[in-house]
């Protein structure tokens, strides 16, 4: 069995094979913070996932897949994600793949392999998995990586503000407005972001806007509405911003 219902309990660590795959159609789902002893690949061809690590939040749109090495604590949330796929691997079998969380572009061949492997019976003979598994590893090793992560500052003074931002209740203000809101100097806030996220505040704010744009567009929001929500002056300004950070237009990005 590989297709499971959203409410069905599933523990990949209790199953033993080179590859364990699952497929599901998910509505609203919250996995809670957890980890696996196996390495994992997350993918959905429609809808958008968001997952949190200890100090990072990541958006996972369709046409992208997330690689999570064994043992990584993560928390996945979904809203109307369909064609959800998850593959689990024995850690020693994927030692050549990244040792840190990585987001990859999914080309048609890699998508076909993910779809195929996710429906494999859990007791599929190991010898019959080898060829597809080897091709999967080769494709993933050659796939283009993409930065869809938002590092999170840990300073206690920012936690209430950060919670509102991550829930998308508000867009991060510019540095001057934020300093007034938080009650700290612009210099202090700049220092916090540089030391705890590795990014200047303005760069962090732009990354937040990009991930929010991707999440909105993946959910079916129009380019015009997404641009308006993110306070761009025009559709063309929003598209220019999106292309600057992704190298492509919103329409091409989701093809």
C-alpha positions as CSV (number, residue, x, y, z in Angstrom):
1,X,0.0,0.0,0.0
2,X,1.3,3.4,-0.9
3,X,-1.7,5.8,-1.2
4,X,-2.9,6.8,2.3
5,X,-5.7,8.9,3.7
6,X,-4.7,12.1,5.5
7,X,-5.9,10.8,8.8
8,X,-4.1,7.5,8.5
9,X,-1.2,6.9,10.9
10,X,2.1,6.3,9.2
11,X,5.6,5.7,10.6
12,X,8.2,5.2,7.9
13,X,10.8,4.2,10.4
14,X,8.8,1.1,11.2
15,X,9.2,-0.1,7.6
16,X,12.4,-1.5,6.1
17,X,13.3,-1.2,2.5
18,X,15.6,0.8,0.2
19,X,12.7,3.2,-0.7
20,X,9.4,3.7,1.1
21,X,7.0,6.0,-0.7
22,X,3.5,7.4,0.1
23,X,1.0,9.4,-1.9
24,X,-2.0,11.3,-0.6
25,X,-4.4,14.1,-1.3
26,X,-4.2,16.5,1.6
27,X,-6.4,19.3,2.8
28,X,-5.4,21.3,5.8
29,X,-2.7,19.5,7.7
30,X,-0.3,20.2,10.5
31,X,2.4,17.5,11.2
32,X,3.7,19.0,14.4
33,X,7.5,19.1,15.0
34,X,9.0,15.6,14.4
35,X,11.9,13.8,12.7
36,X,12.6,10.5,11.0
37,X,15.5,8.1,11.1
38,X,15.3,8.0,7.3
39,X,16.1,10.7,4.9
40,X,13.0,12.2,3.2
41,X,12.0,13.9,0.0
42,X,8.8,16.1,0.1
43,X,7.0,17.1,-3.1
44,X,3.5,18.1,-4.3
45,X,2.7,18.9,-7.9
46,X,-0.1,21.3,-6.8
47,X,-0.6,23.4,-3.7
48,X,2.1,24.8,-1.5
49,X,3.7,23.5,1.7
50,X,5.4,25.4,4.4
51,X,7.8,23.8,6.8
52,X,9.7,25.0,9.8
53,X,13.1,24.0,11.1
54,X,14.7,25.0,14.4
55,X,15.6,28.5,13.1
56,X,14.4,28.6,9.6
57,X,11.1,28.7,7.7
58,X,10.8,27.3,4.1
59,X,8.1,27.6,1.5
60,X,7.8,24.6,-0.9
61,X,5.8,25.4,-4.1
62,X,4.8,22.9,-6.8
63,X,7.7,22.1,-9.2
64,X,10.1,22.2,-6.3
65,X,11.0,19.4,-3.9
66,X,12.6,19.5,-0.4
67,X,15.4,17.1,0.6
68,X,15.6,16.5,4.4
69,X,18.5,14.4,5.7
70,X,17.8,11.8,8.4
71,X,17.2,13.2,11.8
72,X,16.3,16.8,10.9
73,X,13.6,18.2,13.1
74,X,10.8,19.7,11.0
75,X,7.2,20.9,11.1
76,X,5.1,20.8,7.9
77,X,1.9,22.7,7.4
78,X,-0.4,22.4,4.3
79,X,-3.5,24.0,3.0
80,X,-5.3,22.2,0.1
81,X,-2.2,20.4,-1.1
82,X,-3.0,17.7,-3.7
83,X,-0.9,15.1,-5.2
84,X,1.3,15.0,-2.1
85,X,4.3,12.7,-2.4
86,X,6.9,11.7,0.2
87,X,9.8,9.3,-0.2
88,X,11.9,7.9,2.6
89,X,15.4,6.4,2.2
90,X,17.8,4.4,4.3
91,X,20.5,7.0,5.3
92,X,23.4,4.9,4.2
93,X,21.9,4.5,0.7
94,X,21.8,8.3,0.1
95,X,25.2,9.3,1.5
96,X,26.0,11.0,-1.7
97,X,23.0,13.4,-1.5
98,X,23.1,16.7,0.5
99,X,23.8,16.6,4.2
100,X,21.6,19.6,4.8
101,X,18.0,20.7,3.9
102,X,17.9,21.6,0.2
103,X,15.2,22.8,-2.2
104,X,15.5,21.4,-5.7
105,X,13.8,22.2,-9.0
106,X,11.9,19.2,-10.3
107,X,12.2,18.5,-14.0
108,X,9.7,16.1,-15.8
109,X,12.0,13.1,-15.4
110,X,12.5,13.6,-11.7
111,X,8.7,14.2,-11.3
112,X,8.0,10.9,-13.1
113,X,10.4,9.1,-10.8
114,X,8.9,10.6,-7.7
115,X,5.4,9.7,-8.8
116,X,6.4,6.2,-9.7
117,X,8.4,5.5,-6.5
118,X,5.7,7.0,-4.2
119,X,3.3,4.2,-5.4
120,X,5.6,1.3,-4.9
121,X,4.3,-1.3,-2.5
122,X,6.2,-1.1,0.7
123,X,7.3,-4.7,0.4
124,X,8.6,-4.3,-3.2
125,X,11.7,-6.5,-3.6
126,X,14.8,-4.4,-3.0
127,X,16.6,-5.7,-6.2
128,X,13.7,-4.3,-8.3
129,X,14.1,-0.8,-6.8
130,X,17.8,-0.4,-7.7
131,X,17.5,1.0,-11.3
132,X,14.9,3.6,-10.6
133,X,16.6,4.5,-7.3
134,X,20.0,5.0,-9.0
135,X,18.4,7.2,-11.7
136,X,16.6,9.2,-9.0
137,X,19.8,9.9,-7.2
138,X,21.5,11.0,-10.4
139,X,18.7,13.4,-11.3
140,X,18.6,14.9,-7.8
141,X,22.4,15.3,-7.7
142,X,22.2,17.3,-10.9
143,X,19.0,19.3,-10.0
144,X,19.3,23.0,-9.6
145,X,19.1,24.1,-5.9
146,X,17.0,27.1,-4.9
147,X,17.0,29.4,-1.9
148,X,13.4,29.4,-0.5
149,X,14.4,29.6,3.1
150,X,13.9,32.4,5.6
151,X,16.3,32.4,8.5
152,X,14.6,33.5,11.8
153,X,16.1,35.8,14.4
154,X,16.0,34.4,17.9
155,X,16.1,37.6,19.9
156,X,13.3,37.7,22.5
157,X,12.5,41.3,21.6
158,X,11.4,40.2,18.2
159,X,9.3,37.1,19.0
160,X,5.8,38.7,19.1
161,X,6.5,40.7,15.9
162,X,8.0,37.6,14.2
163,X,5.0,35.5,15.1
164,X,2.7,38.0,13.4
165,X,4.9,38.2,10.3
166,X,5.2,34.4,9.9
167,X,1.4,34.0,10.2
168,X,1.2,36.6,7.4
169,X,-1.0,38.9,9.5
170,X,1.2,41.8,8.4
171,X,4.0,42.6,6.0
172,X,7.3,43.4,7.7
173,X,7.6,47.2,7.9
174,X,10.6,49.1,6.8
175,X,13.5,49.4,9.3
176,X,12.5,52.9,10.6
177,X,8.9,51.9,11.2
178,X,9.9,48.6,12.7
179,X,12.3,50.3,15.2
180,X,9.4,52.4,16.5
181,X,7.1,49.3,16.7
182,X,9.7,47.2,18.6
183,X,11.1,50.0,20.7
184,X,14.7,49.4,19.7
185,X,17.0,51.5,17.6
186,X,17.5,50.8,13.9
187,X,21.2,50.0,14.6
188,X,20.2,47.4,17.2
189,X,17.7,45.7,14.9
190,X,20.2,45.7,12.0
191,X,22.8,44.1,14.3
192,X,20.3,41.4,15.4
193,X,19.4,40.5,11.9
194,X,23.0,40.5,10.6
195,X,24.3,38.4,13.5
196,X,21.4,35.9,13.8
197,X,20.2,35.5,10.2
198,X,23.3,36.4,8.2
199,X,21.2,38.9,6.3
200,X,20.7,42.7,6.5
201,X,17.2,43.5,7.5
202,X,16.2,44.9,4.1
203,X,17.5,41.7,2.4
204,X,15.5,39.6,4.9
205,X,12.4,41.6,4.3
206,X,12.7,41.1,0.5
207,X,13.1,37.4,1.1
208,X,10.0,37.4,3.1
209,X,8.1,39.2,0.3
210,X,9.4,36.6,-2.2
211,X,8.3,33.6,-0.2
212,X,4.9,35.2,0.5
213,X,4.5,35.9,-3.2
214,X,5.3,32.3,-4.1
215,X,2.9,31.0,-1.5
216,X,0.1,33.3,-2.6
217,X,0.6,32.5,-6.3
218,X,0.7,28.8,-5.6
219,X,-2.7,29.1,-3.9
220,X,-4.2,30.6,-7.0
221,X,-3.9,34.3,-6.2
222,X,-3.6,36.4,-9.3
223,X,-0.4,38.3,-10.1
224,X,-2.3,41.6,-9.7
225,X,-3.7,40.7,-6.3
226,X,-0.5,39.3,-5.0
227,X,1.4,42.4,-6.0
228,X,-1.3,44.6,-4.3
229,X,-1.1,42.5,-1.2
230,X,2.6,43.0,-1.0
231,X,2.3,46.7,-1.6
232,X,3.9,47.0,-5.0
233,X,3.1,50.1,-7.0
234,X,2.1,48.1,-10.1
235,X,1.9,44.7,-11.7
236,X,5.0,45.4,-13.7
237,X,6.9,46.4,-10.5
238,X,5.9,43.1,-8.8
239,X,6.8,41.0,-11.9
240,X,10.2,42.8,-12.1
241,X,10.8,42.0,-8.4
242,X,9.8,38.4,-8.8
243,X,12.1,38.0,-11.9
244,X,15.0,39.6,-10.1
245,X,14.9,37.0,-7.4
246,X,13.9,33.9,-9.3
247,X,15.2,34.6,-12.8
248,X,11.7,34.1,-14.3
249,X,8.2,35.6,-14.4
250,X,5.5,34.2,-12.1
251,X,3.8,32.5,-15.0
252,X,6.9,30.7,-16.1
253,X,7.9,29.8,-12.5
254,X,4.7,27.8,-12.0
255,X,4.7,26.1,-15.4
